[in-house]
Amino acid sequence: MLTVTEAAMRSFANASDPRMGEVMALLVKHLHAFVGESKLTKEEWMRGLTFLTAAADITTEERNEFSLL
């Protein structure tokens, strides 16, 4: 049986852009490792998502908060 991390990584196996699939799989791998290592609580995870959503909300063509992160 696959772990959640393995399943998420495999979901990028057939990406139309193989390099993007490879990069996204590695991002998932490292993000999942970060969550495990830091022992994030659900509340902390949700606060992080709120932060990322706020960054997306103020992102424009002239001001890309995600690239600044």
Number of C-alpha atoms within 10 A of each C-alpha: 5 8 8 10 16 13 12 16 19 15 13 20 15 10 13 9 10 12 11 13 18 16 13 18 21 14 13 16 15 13 13 14 13 12 12 11 9 8 11 12 11 9 9 11 13 12 12 12 12 12 12 14 12 12 15 13 10 11 14 9 5 6 10 13 15 11 7 7 7
